[in-house]
Amino acid sequence: MIPEVRRAAALLRAGAVHLVLDVPADEWDAVARDPRLRAAARPGLRVMYLGFNVLADLGRASPVRDPTVRRAIAESIDRREIIDGVLKGLAEPIADFVPPEVFGHAPGLEAAPPSTEGRPGPASRR
């Protein structure tokens, strides 16, 4: 067990290990193109989300207690840019706390509220 995924991917490319799960997105292409390796990708169970602390801090109410503030933050996040840039296209936006592969997923939810300012809203589930 090698907990540092970048080290595990390097050891895989060096032939020191035989299997690595969750290769970092920015190393996926190198691993997938390596003729000595076989790469397989499929939807996983990992979900990333932005959480808010709505509790009072230092005696003041948190500004994110206001749903309009949370909505404004949600609308300002370019999910497509995160997926295409940081995650190298190896993800898709969802609106649930669990991905479609998990029992309890609620299909049909929008990944983000539609924009109210006439500009396109964040990408929804492909």
Helices and strands as residue ranges (DSSP letters): H 5-13, H 25-33, G 63-65, H 67-76, H 79-81, I 82-86
